[in-house]
Amino acid sequence: MNIYVIGMGPGDAAYLTPRALEAIQASDVIVGYGLYVELLGELVQGKECITTPMRQEIQRCEMARDKALAGHTVSVVCSGDAGIYGMAGLVHQVCEGHPELTIEVVPGITAACSGAAVLGAPLTHDFAVISLSDLLTPWEKIETRLDCAAQGDFCIALYNPSSKKRADYLKRACDILLRHQPETIACGIVRQIGREGQEYELCTLGELREKQVDMFTTVFIGNSQTRVIHNKLVTPRGYENK
């Protein structure tokens, strides 16, 4: 009785790892958020697909567990990496009372990696990944994490930077970062990473404060060493050019 928890990367099949493909092919039940299952296209044809909307993650994982207990091989699919804001932890939680189930987490390409590749090389030194969604984390804790990351001069990748209900959260985050970092810090925005319509732009931290973004956007804030080289965002690690 197996459950695979699969990170599918940005969604395009080109970004799926060979192990992820193997796990999907080995499964007869696919469970996930509707958009993510849809992105798999022909890879899930002929399989039972169970989807739930956002905010029904617990039910989704419970259904995957129950299917596995009934003898099915199940894949729970997540965008990016299953262990980074994905379903891996929750699957382990809902299966805690069932040691007979075998759970394999199949890593995928998270937005911090795929978005950084689009921008150039902004994360080649120490960095922090912070979600601005306060659905499961109080804003006060998010604010503390932003403040500490800025004080530590970390490069930062921001997930979930804005939504209809959180339209000003990126601006609020920038205001926190600007307590410790200058307006001139180099930043980048990537939209629709690895999907049709992918685009990016570079800006400063001061300019980022006024940008309009959505949930399909990942935001990158450089550190004091980050600079722009040929329209790409680069954070030197300390190597000296000769």
KAVEN-V850334 format. One record per backbone hydrogen bond with DSSP energy under -0.5 kcal/mol. CO is the residue of the C=O (numbers start at 1). NH is the residue of the N-H. E is the energy in kcal/mol with one decimal. If there is no record, write none. Layout:
CO | NH | E
CO | NH | E
This chain:
1 | 102 | -2.6
2 | 74 | -2.1
3 | 104 | -2.6
4 | 6 | -0.7
4 | 76 | -3.5
5 | 106 | -3.0
6 | 8 | -0.7
6 | 78 | -2.6
8 | 11 | -1.0
9 | 80 | -2.9
12 | 15 | -2.1
13 | 16 | -1.3
17 | 21 | -2.2
18 | 22 | -2.3
19 | 23 | -2.3
20 | 24 | -2.4
21 | 25 | -2.5
22 | 26 | -1.9
23 | 27 | -0.7
24 | 27 | -0.8
28 | 48 | -2.2
29 | 75 | -2.5
30 | 50 | -3.2
31 | 77 | -2.7
32 | 52 | -1.0
33 | 36 | -0.6
33 | 37 | -2.1
34 | 38 | -2.4
35 | 39 | -1.9
36 | 40 | -0.7
37 | 40 | -0.9
38 | 41 | -1.4
40 | 43 | -2.1
41 | 44 | -1.7
42 | 45 | -1.3
44 | 47 | -1.9
47 | 49 | -0.5
48 | 30 | -3.1
48 | 50 | -0.5
49 | 51 | -0.5
50 | 32 | -2.2
52 | 34 | -0.8
53 | 56 | -1.2
56 | 60 | -2.1
57 | 61 | -2.3
58 | 62 | -2.4
59 | 63 | -2.4
60 | 64 | -1.8
61 | 65 | -2.5
62 | 66 | -2.6
63 | 67 | -2.2
64 | 68 | -2.2
65 | 69 | -2.6
66 | 70 | -1.3
67 | 72 | -2.1
68 | 71 | -1.7
72 | 74 | -0.6
73 | 28 | -2.0
73 | 29 | -1.7
74 | 4 | -3.2
74 | 76 | -0.5
75 | 31 | -3.3
75 | 77 | -0.7
76 | 6 | -2.9
77 | 33 | -0.5
78 | 8 | -3.0
80 | 9 | -2.3
81 | 84 | -1.4
82 | 88 | -2.3
83 | 85 | -0.6
87 | 91 | -2.8
88 | 92 | -2.0
89 | 93 | -2.0
90 | 94 | -2.8
91 | 95 | -1.4
93 | 96 | -1.5
95 | 98 | -2.3
98 | 101 | -1.9
101 | 103 | -0.6
102 | 3 | -2.7
102 | 104 | -0.5
103 | 105 | -0.5
104 | 5 | -2.7
104 | 106 | -0.6
105 | 107 | -0.7
106 | 7 | -2.6
108 | 110 | -0.8
110 | 113 | -1.0
110 | 114 | -2.3
111 | 115 | -2.6
112 | 116 | -1.1
113 | 117 | -1.9
114 | 118 | -1.3
115 | 119 | -1.9
116 | 120 | -1.9
119 | 233 | -2.4
121 | 124 | -0.7
121 | 235 | -2.5
126 | 155 | -1.7
128 | 130 | -0.5
128 | 157 | -2.7
130 | 159 | -2.2
138 | 141 | -0.9
138 | 142 | -1.8
139 | 143 | -3.0
140 | 144 | -1.7
141 | 145 | -2.2
142 | 146 | -2.5
143 | 147 | -2.5
144 | 148 | -2.5
145 | 149 | -2.4
146 | 150 | -2.3
147 | 151 | -2.3
148 | 152 | -2.0
149 | 154 | -2.4
150 | 153 | -1.3
155 | 128 | -2.7
156 | 158 | -0.5
156 | 221 | -3.0
157 | 130 | -2.4
157 | 159 | -0.6
158 | 219 | -1.9
159 | 132 | -2.5
164 | 167 | -0.6
166 | 169 | -1.8
168 | 172 | -2.3
169 | 173 | -2.5
170 | 174 | -2.6
171 | 175 | -2.1
172 | 176 | -1.6
173 | 177 | -2.3
174 | 178 | -2.5
176 | 179 | -1.3
177 | 180 | -1.7
177 | 181 | -1.9
182 | 185 | -1.5
183 | 205 | -0.5
183 | 206 | -2.4
185 | 205 | -1.7
186 | 222 | -2.5
187 | 203 | -2.0
188 | 220 | -3.2
189 | 201 | -1.9
190 | 218 | -2.4
191 | 199 | -1.6
192 | 195 | -2.1
195 | 198 | -1.5
199 | 191 | -3.0
201 | 189 | -2.5
203 | 187 | -3.1
204 | 208 | -2.7
205 | 209 | -1.3
207 | 210 | -1.6
208 | 211 | -1.8
211 | 213 | -0.6
214 | 217 | -1.4
216 | 192 | -2.3
217 | 161 | -0.6
218 | 190 | -2.3
219 | 158 | -3.4
220 | 188 | -2.6
221 | 156 | -2.7
223 | 226 | -1.1
227 | 229 | -0.5
227 | 234 | -3.0
229 | 232 | -0.8
232 | 229 | -2.8
232 | 234 | -0.6
233 | 121 | -3.4
234 | 227 | -3.0
234 | 236 | -0.6
